[in-house]
Amino acid sequence: MSERTTPEQPQVTVEAVGLKCPIPIIRLAARLHEVPIGSVIAVTADDPAASADIPSWCRMKMHEFVAERPLARGSAFHIRRMY
């Protein structure tokens, strides 16, 4: 049996459930350096604004927005560090 891993699997998860924007993005920006270039970091957030704000931040900062994965409370937003 071989275990399947994907490059989209986050190496670090930034917890921001219960926090309002812009705090999830501020925490993401502060911790992005913890993953190597090309790797994925996740942010968990339940602020409704995060669904628009995190992908917008990725475009503005030229990182790749990979996916939004629903959680029991909020979502996990996966971002690939590009530089």
Secondary structure as the mmCIF struct_conf table of DSSP 4:
data_model
#
loop_
_struct_conf.conf_type_id
_struct_conf.id
_struct_conf.beg_label_comp_id
_struct_conf.beg_label_asym_id
_struct_conf.beg_label_seq_id
_struct_conf.end_label_comp_id
_struct_conf.end_label_asym_id
_struct_conf.end_label_seq_id
TURN_TY1_P TURN_TY1_P1 PRO A 7 GLU A 8
BEND BEND1 GLN A 9 GLN A 9
BEND BEND2 GLN A 11 GLN A 11
STRN STRN1 VAL A 12 GLU A 15
TURN_TY1_P TURN_TY1_P2 VAL A 17 GLY A 18
TURN_TY1_P TURN_TY1_P3 CYS A 21 PRO A 22
HELX_RH_AL_P HELX_RH_AL_P1 ILE A 23 ARG A 31
HELX_RH_3T_P HELX_RH_3T_P1 LEU A 32 GLU A 34
BEND BEND3 VAL A 35 VAL A 35
TURN_TY1_P TURN_TY1_P4 ILE A 37 GLY A 38
STRN STRN2 VAL A 40 ALA A 45
TURN_TY1_P TURN_TY1_P5 PRO A 48 ALA A 49
HELX_RH_AL_P HELX_RH_AL_P2 ALA A 50 LYS A 61
TURN_TY1_P TURN_TY1_P6 MET A 62 MET A 62
STRN STRN3 GLU A 64 PRO A 70
BEND BEND4 ALA A 72 GLY A 74
STRN STRN4 SER A 75 ARG A 80
#
